[in-house]
Amino acid sequence: MTTLSPDTAIDHHLDTKGLICPEPVMLLHKTIRKADAGDIIEILATDPATTRDIPNFCRHLGHTLVHKETLDTTPTYRYLVKKKSA
């Protein structure tokens, strides 16, 4: 994981709060397909399975998990994924 800078531009926002496995990863996959190489996708999720699924998604498909954190509310998990270059 790379360090997140305050000026990191987020190109796509994906709110999957309330959805359960496999929906958050399926929606991420759909968003990644539409994104350009190097785009940053922010994912918000409440399903604890995403703490395993999103890092595995990135590792298997070659995308970069730039940042992950747990926010206090609900809890909500926040991820920043950078789409790999073509």
HELIX and SHEET records of a PDB file:
HELIX    1   1 GLU A   23  LYS A   34  1                                  12    
HELIX    2   2 THR A   50  LEU A   61  1                                  12    
SHEET    1   A 4 HIS A  12  ASP A  15  0                                        
SHEET    2   A 4 ILE A  40  ALA A  45  1                                        
SHEET    3   A 4 THR A  76  LYS A  82 -1                                        
SHEET    4   A 4 THR A  64  LEU A  71 -1                                        
END                                                                             
